């Protein structure tokens, strides 16, 4: 990769991930396993001898905890933004990820203009999150490489934006993605998977039954 722009870090596990519940935009911390996953990611990043020029994060607690750990090894200006929050799934948050609930959620994928009660439509989520990601790209181009801390639903949208596939760059909690330029083209790929991370079933496009836990 000729020019590295961003490292994307997904926060570690939460109790909702472990209990197979819809998480969405609920503001909860990582659990002990999740913090260990992030520690693993940091050990990996330390080995790359990076010096990020900025760290931008979702303002949700589990993401901010990840930033705190990053600041143990990096001296970089930070910024938190609500635009990098996960897709707000409203009434689904806290519900078990049963086939019945997944099927009910599917209609909001099928119609991105349809607003989830108590939450937001997929279109509204895309319209707030993608401009924030594009701003991170521009910042990296002008200032140099940076780190972004966010959630799986945002990573899905980055995959669609860069590769046309929502699962192209998905990583487990605590995972790391690298994004850069090679031969004039944007390249993104998963870079690191924590040993503690639990395997996630990849989603086929348009099928919510196997989606990752947002």
C-alpha positions in Angstrom: 0.0 0.0 0.0 1.6 3.2 -1.2 -0.1 5.7 1.2 -1.9 4.8 4.4 -4.7 7.1 5.3 -6.7 5.6 8.2 -6.7 2.8 10.7 -10.2 1.9 11.7 -10.6 0.4 15.2 -13.8 -1.3 16.3 -14.5 -1.1 20.0 -14.4 -4.4 22.0 -17.2 -6.6 23.2 -20.1 -5.5 25.4 -22.5 -7.6 27.5 -25.1 -7.1 24.8 -22.7 -8.6 22.2 -22.1 -11.6 24.5 -25.8 -12.1 25.2 -26.7 -11.9 21.5 -28.9 -8.8 21.9 -29.4 -6.0 19.5 -27.2 -3.2 20.7 -27.6 -0.3 18.2 -27.1 3.2 19.7 -27.4 2.2 23.3 -24.6 3.9 25.3 -23.0 1.1 27.3 -19.4 0.3 28.2 -17.2 -2.5 27.0 -17.0 -5.5 29.3 -13.8 -7.1 30.6 -13.3 -9.2 27.5 -13.9 -6.2 25.3 -11.2 -4.2 27.1 -8.8 -7.2 26.7 -9.6 -7.3 23.0 -8.7 -3.6 22.7 -5.5 -4.2 24.6 -4.6 -6.9 22.1 -5.3 -4.4 19.2 -3.0 -1.8 20.9 -0.2 -4.3 21.3 -0.5 -5.0 17.6 -0.6 -1.3 16.6 2.5 -0.6 18.9 4.4 -3.1 16.8 3.7 -1.1 13.6 5.5 2.0 15.1 2.7 4.4 14.1 2.3 8.0 14.9 -1.2 9.1 14.1 -1.8 12.8 13.5 -5.4 12.6 14.9 -7.9 10.2 16.5 -11.6 10.7 15.7 -14.2 8.7 17.5 -17.9 8.0 18.1 -19.0 9.7 21.3 -20.5 6.5 22.7 -18.9 5.2 25.9 -17.5 1.9 24.4 -15.7 3.9 21.7 -14.4 6.6 24.1 -13.0 3.8 26.4 -11.1 2.6 23.3 -9.8 6.1 22.7 -8.6 6.3 26.3 -6.5 3.1 25.7 -5.1 4.5 22.5 -4.0 7.6 24.3 -1.9 5.5 26.6 0.5 4.9 23.6 -0.2 7.8 21.2 0.1 11.6 21.7 -2.5 12.8 19.2 -5.3 15.3 19.2 -8.7 13.7 19.6 -12.2 14.6 18.5 -15.5 12.8 19.3 -18.6 13.1 17.2 -22.2 11.8 17.4 -22.1 11.3 13.6 -20.0 8.1 14.0 -22.5 6.5 16.4 -24.0 3.2 15.2 -27.3 2.9 13.5 -30.0 3.6 16.1 -32.3 0.6 16.0 -34.9 2.1 18.4 -37.4 -0.5 19.6 -35.1 -3.4 18.7 -32.4 -2.4 21.2 -32.1 -5.0 23.9 -34.2 -7.5 22.1 -32.8 -11.0 21.5 -31.5 -11.6 18.0 -34.0 -14.3 17.3 -35.0 -15.2 13.7 -38.4 -13.6 14.3 -36.8 -10.3 15.4 -34.3 -10.4 12.5 -37.1 -10.9 10.1 -39.0 -7.9 11.5 -35.8 -5.8 11.2 -35.4 -6.8 7.6 -38.1 -4.5 6.4 -36.0 -1.5 7.5 -33.2 -2.8 5.3 -35.7 -3.4 2.4 -37.0 0.2 2.7 -34.2 2.5 3.8 -36.6 5.4 4.1 -38.7 3.6 6.8 -37.9 4.9 10.3 -37.6 2.3 13.1 -39.9 3.4 16.0 -37.8 5.1 18.5 -34.8 5.0 16.2 -33.8 6.2 12.7 -34.1 5.0 9.1 -31.2 3.4 7.4 -31.1 6.4 5.0 -30.9 8.9 8.0 -28.1 6.8 9.4 -26.1 6.8 6.1 -26.7 10.5 5.7 -25.1 11.3 9.0 -22.3 8.7 9.1 -20.8 8.7 5.6 -20.1 12.5 5.5 -18.2 12.1 8.8 -16.1 9.2 7.3 -15.4 11.3 4.2 -14.3 14.1 6.4 -11.8 11.7 8.1 -10.5 10.8 4.7 -9.9 14.4 3.8 -8.3 15.1 7.1 -5.9 12.2 6.5 -5.0 13.5 3.0 -4.2 17.0 4.4 -2.7 16.2 7.8 -1.4 12.6 7.4 -2.5 9.2 8.8 -5.2 9.0 11.5 -7.2 6.6 13.6 -11.0 6.3 13.6 -12.8 4.5 16.4 -16.3 3.4 15.6 -19.0 0.6 15.4 -19.8 -2.3 13.1 -22.7 -0.5 11.4 -20.5 2.3 10.3 -17.9 -0.2 9.1 -20.5 -1.8 7.0 -21.2 1.5 5.3 -17.4 2.1 4.7 -17.3 -1.3 3.0 -20.2 -0.3 0.7 -18.6 3.0 0.0 -15.1 1.6 -0.9 -15.9 -1.9 -2.2 -19.6 -2.1 -2.9 -20.0 -4.8 -0.2 -21.2 -4.2 3.3 -19.1 -7.2 4.6 -15.9 -6.5 2.6 -13.9 -5.1 5.5 -15.9 -6.2 8.6 -13.9 -7.2 11.6 -14.9 -8.6 15.0 -15.0 -6.4 18.1 -11.5 -5.1 18.8 -10.5 -5.6 15.2 -8.5 -3.2 13.1 -8.9 -2.2 9.4 -6.4 -0.4 7.2 -7.4 2.1 4.5 -5.0 3.6 2.0 -4.2 4.4 -1.6 -2.5 2.0 -3.9 -1.9 2.8 -7.6 -4.4 5.6 -7.4 -7.1 3.5 -5.9 -8.6 3.4 -2.4 -7.8 0.1 -0.7 -9.3 -1.2 2.5 -8.8 -4.5 4.2 -9.1 -6.1 7.7 -5.7 -6.0 9.4 -6.0 -7.5 12.9 -8.3 -9.9 14.8 -8.0 -10.2 18.6 -7.4 -13.7 19.9 -10.4 -13.3 22.2 -12.8 -12.2 19.4 -15.7 -14.5 18.8 -16.2 -15.4 15.1 -19.1 -13.5 13.5 -21.3 -14.9 10.7 -20.9 -12.8 7.6 -24.1 -11.3 6.2 -25.2 -11.8 2.6 -26.3 -8.5 1.1 -29.9 -7.8 1.8 -30.3 -10.5 4.4 -30.4 -9.4 8.0 -30.5 -12.9 9.4 -26.8 -13.1 9.8 -25.9 -9.5 10.4 -23.2 -8.6 12.9 -24.1 -7.1 16.2 -24.3 -3.3 15.9 
